[in-house]
Every structure is written in C-alpha cells, then in structure tokens.
Amino acid sequence: MQNRTSLPSWKKLTSHADEIKQQHMSELFKQDPKRFEKFSIQLAPFLVDYSKNLISDSTMDLLINLAIESDVEAWREKMFNGEKINRTEDRAVLHTALRNRSETPLILEGKDINVDVQLALDKMKKFSDKVRQGLWKGYSGKRITDVVNIGVGGSNLGPQMVTEALKQYSDNSVNVHYVSNVDGTQIANVLRPLNPEKVLFIVSSKTFTTTETMTNAKTAMKWLVSSSFDQSAIAKHFVAVSSNKKNATEFGIDEENIFDMWDWVGGRFSLWSAIGLPIAIDLGFERFIELLEGAYELDQHFCNTPLEENAPVILALLSVWNCTFLGAQSQAILPYDQSLHMLSAYLQQAEMESNGKSVAWDGKSISYSTVPSIWGELGINGQHAFYQYLHQSNNVVPADFIGSVESVTPVQGHHETLMANFFAQTQALMQGVDETQVRADLKAKGRTQDYIDKVAPHKVHKGNRPTNTILMKRISPRSLGSLIALYEHKIFVQGIILQICSFDQWGVELGKGLANNIQEELSTGQLSEQHDSSTTGLINFYQSYTK
Ligand code: F6P
C-alpha cells in the first residue's frame, strides 16, 4: 500500500503549507475580487462558502490532486456499490442504500437489498401511522401519547438530533422522548410524568448487547409491568430496532415488534433506517421520506459532481488541509440556528468515532495528524462563552458556521440580530485587526496615550482563522437530510485521504470490557488484583461509602 505521504501532491502540499502560512487571508481577499465566487458552491438547499480558508488557487489544485491520487472517486464507487470497504469488520457500508430513491437494483450477496429496504420502510410506515392515529393501543386500551426511545450513540444521537431540529414540523400527535444515559436520573426524570398505560418504548440497539441500553430497557419493563401487573403488556408497549433478533426476542420483545437493521449500516450512519422510527412517529412518515430524499439529493451531488465543485469532497480536503498540513487540532461546529442545537454532539460521534484513529489500512502507525476533535455550541451562546479563545488564543480552531436565511420560528427583530452576528464573526475571524488600527481607533475615541499603550496589545486580533459557512435556505426535513449527508460524505472522503478505517470503532471496546469486569467486582465486592493503584484506590473509596 502506498503511503499517502509519498504521493506527489502530499509532498507539494507540505512545502506549500510552509509558504502559505506567511500569508494573510485578508490580503488574499484584496488580491482577488472573485474569491467568494471561486471558493463557494451553491446547492439547492444551501450555499457552502469556503473562501475564508487559508487557501489559494494553487492550494485547491494541489488538494484536488491529492483527492485524485488517493482514488477518492473509485472508493466512492466501491462504497455505493456495496463492496466490503469496512475491512476490519468485513462489511459493506451502505447507509446510502437506505435513502436510495432510484429503481436500480443493488445486489449484495445475491440479493437486491432495495427490496429489504422497501419492506422495512413499509413496516415503519404502517407502524408509525398506527401510533400517530391512535390505533396502536396500550394494555388498558388507551392510545399511545408518549414514545420513549431507549438507545445510545448512533441509536440515539441521530434520531434525537433530527427530532430536535425539526420540532416545528411536528404536529405533536405523540410526544417523543429519548433516554440514552445509564445514569438512572435520566430515565427516572423522563418516566416520572408519564402514564405507563400510554407509553410505547422503542429499544434501539443494533447489537442488542449494549449494557447501558439493556439496563434502561429492563428498568422500563419493570416500570411497565409494575403498573400493568401483567407480562403480556410488554407486547403492546415495547418494540425494538436491531440486527440481533435473537437477543431482542430473548429480552422479551415480540418478534413481529422487531424492526430490522443490517450489518451493512453503521450505528452512527443509521438514522435513515428504522433507527429513525421515533422521527417518523414524531413528524409523520411522509416527512421522514423527505429527510431521506434530501440525503439522496446530496448523494447524487456527491456521486455526479466533479471533485473541484463537490461540496463534501471540498470540505474533507479543507479539513485535511487545516489539520494535517496546517496543524489545527480541533474544529468547532457553530450553528446559528436553535434547531441545530444537537448538531455538534451528533457530528462528534460521526467524525470522531469514524476517523479518530492512528493506524492506517495496512495496520501501520500513521505518522501525520489525522482528524481534529469536534466540539461546538450554538453560535450566540458560544460567543458569550468561548469565542474569546477562537479570536485570540494561540491555537487556531477552524470552524463551520451554519445558519439559515429564514427562521423556522420567525419572531420579529430576532433573526436579523442573530444573522448579523453570524456574518460578523467569520469576517472578524478572517480579518482580525492589527495594532496600528487598534491604536488609531482608540485615539479617535479620545483615549490617552498611556491608556492606548496599556490596552492596545490586548485588543489585537491576528485574524487569519479559517471558517466554512453553510448558509441554509431554511431548516426542513429535506434540507436537514442534505446537511447530514454532506457531513457523512465529508467524513468518508477524509477517511479515504487519511487511509483510515472509518467504519469500525475498536477504540470503544477496551473501556467497555474493563467496565464489565469492574461492574462484576462492584456487585461481588471482590476486587481483582489487575488494577493499578489509582483504580483500586478509587474503587475502594467508592465501596467504603456504598457498603
Ligand atoms: O459507542 C460504541 C457504539 O458501538 C457506537 O458505535 C454505537 O452507535 C453505540 O455504541 C450503540 O450501539 P448499539 O446500537 O449496538 O446499542
């Protein structure tokens, strides 16, 4: 396997990075009045402006060459065609098949998986319609008013993020809640106001082995049975989404209440499958289909657009540029839209669980820095919390700003204020303000020379901080579907360029295994001698209070 660092484009990018670091974006803007037109892409649901990155025409040419030399297009085809590109788990990666709106068969191991997908969608439609129309009754014959989704990671973040983002599209015929944490506080708080006669639980777990989810599901079952005094109530109040039918039925869920998942859908890419059931129940099945259609439109853009105009490809290349070549360690996700308040949490899993790795496809250590840590917050809240750091710390944090032209909840006078900040921040991060300007401004305000000398250095903003701006027309099921797919494909391309196995997650296993052992020790009170002195000391301290 040819190491990426030996590619001609990689070598050129390394020396080009040293050169461009000497430049300032504000100068690049002055030199090229067409910079915005050149470095932005307009798609139906949003505009992607990447002109406020430390890039020139040569940078983009080299980055596109890197994509070409990394065979991004061939890998893209392999993914869409169902080749087993998840090499460590020997699986295809076909979340795109879940939202495929074309009629072309997709054969996997001799079977057209479009047929399975359609059957699963039909089942979701029937079920969600029934629940929404009040035809699915609880054990005492009452209609379901509340749905509680129990799941964690990919079995929670996607559907919950979408439910939150599309709240304005819900007719509230059913209330949807999410329980992901094994901390009993969460499930206790969710269940407290609910009436067991009217609650439906969705146990979402691809593997149906995740301890936290199983613990929450058992608690929910106990809560239901202690109200109904009848085990048979479970069939009316519990459904599961899983690829592990055996475990789900052993757990007590009726086989006909199990919604299928397949091993070719990764957990963090699964909201398009029956894992999206709470979305369909909340918004109605037609809206869920609109979400899929939005994602499909972006899939089409990804598959059919030349690399240099391909939004996910460009975003992936810029991430590689900023992190691997220019040294950024983290990336902020900053939505200026209340609906997207869970986006950064969602993208944290999507990107960090996919590409937060340090071994290449061939099992050898990767010498270059891979992906950034992803973090973020709603823009305005962030401005009053950590933007100080974004503007003036010594660490450069590339950021994605995501806003909407039209608010889904127009309240007079609010949106302009929000968007004025949205536009101002990327300008400020790019331009900065130098000491000469700071001094001139202070002088114009009539400040004394002593004051100016004291304060001026603190007011300097170096600028030159990279941002992408994604300006959505409006948040809707369709545009949100496209936005999520944009990031999914960005993550895929990043993984290809960095030669990372994006679709496994071995890094979560070690801690899980140790937790299982420790849980055993906590319940028996017998500590093994395997622990280090810190872990032993902590457990002993804990047990001295719980005994
Ligand atoms: O955190 C590890 C992980 O395996 C994620 O990849 C996954 O989304 C989550 O746990 C939940 O897994 P499951 O759906 O199998 O319960």
Residues whose N, C-alpha, C, O or C-beta is under 5 A from the ligand:
A	BS01	F6P	V152 G153 G154 S155 S204 S205 K206 T207 F208 T210 T213 G267 R268 Q505 V508
